[in-house]
Amino acid sequence: MKFLQKFEFSEDQLQYLDDNAAAKILEALETNKKLVSANMKYLMDLGVKNYREIFLEYYDLFLLDNSNFMEIFNKYDREDLVDKLEKNPTIIEYL
């Protein structure tokens, strides 16, 4: 999961992921690191500052095809979405 370091994940956050995600998910994240990185970059480009927190709770979401991932977020007003995600990242479950 070293590729996540370029997204400023700390060692503690990487350890948390390793401790809490199933081995199959970790393998899928590593195998699809370009896709995961593209989806992470998209959230960052939207202006979502707590993207690491979102990833650590909803890592399987980042395995979605990039166009499907973007569609989830493009349905909403950008500023409003970013504000809501920063205040309550769990709303991602309802998008």
VENBEL-V954653 format. One record per pair of residues at least 6 apart in sequence whose ideal C-beta (glycine too) atoms are under 6 Angstrom apart, sorted by sequence separation. I is the first residue (numbers start at 1). J is the second residue. If there is no record, write none. Layout:
I;J / I;J
//
This chain:
29;36 / 44;51 / 84;91 / 43;51 / 1;14 / 39;62 / 72;95 / 36;62 / 38;66 / 42;70 / 3;33 / 39;69 / 32;63 / 7;40 / 48;82 / 58;92 / 28;63 / 47;82 / 54;89 / 50;86 / 53;89 / 48;85 / 21;59 / 50;89 / 9;52
//
